[in-house]
Amino acid sequence: MKRNVLAWFRLRYAAATFVMAALVVGCIGLAGGSANASSRSTRRSRSSSLAALTDGYAVLKRVHVAVAPPGPVQSDLSLLLPDRAPQLGLDPSGVQQVDFGQVGSVWVEPGTQGMCVVLDTIALDPLTGKDFTFAPYGCETAATALTSGVAAAMTVGSEHIVWGVVPNGNTQVLATFPSGDSQELPVTNNAILVDTATAPEWLSFGSAAGVSETIPVGPLH
């Protein structure tokens, strides 16, 4: 009798152990499946953001041509933007010059989550009397870039430069100055690069969805 009871307890213990092991394996499988699903969802989201950017900015779809700007060539803007590169998933292969003129050149680097724009320009150092190169930049998420663009206005020496990019559908933007006066500024390849008499306070243009937007402009970095 004792042997039968002992055997019965052993059998119940073995069964319970088997059930617990199966539950653990099942939980691990569910966790792994959930992690894989989350990873796939993240990849889809990033791919969707990049696709939206390229749909909203025709310049990102054109064939990239290496053109040397007045200042140093920015082969990888993420080197200038170490704090934003991981957040926006910047892609060095997508770097390109989108406009250039006497005051400098505008470069853009798209990413899976947004984009960054750099003004590559040369200015006169009032202390040394020599030219120096610097690269102010601005970055935005894909959603903001499609709505409000990435634009700035800054004073470099005696020049007031308005620069940046705006979505498709804009052949010009309307700049409004502190005096209340306004001026239409041309857009080329989604880019703005204009030297104005004074620095504007506002820019008005259309979003990627065709909605009228007015944004404040000022120095970025």
Secondary structure as UniProt FT lines:
FT   HELIX           2..56
FT   HELIX           58..60
FT   HELIX           77..79
FT   TURN            82..84
FT   HELIX           85..88
FT   HELIX           92..94
FT   STRAND          96..101
FT   TURN            102..103
FT   STRAND          104..111
FT   STRAND          114..124
FT   TURN            126..128
FT   STRAND          131..134
FT   STRAND          137..141
FT   HELIX           142..148
FT   STRAND          150..156
FT   TURN            157..158
FT   STRAND          159..165
FT   TURN            168..169
FT   STRAND          172..176
FT   TURN            178..179
FT   STRAND          182..186
FT   TURN            189..190
FT   STRAND          191..196
FT   STRAND          202..206
FT   TURN            208..209
FT   STRAND          212..216
//
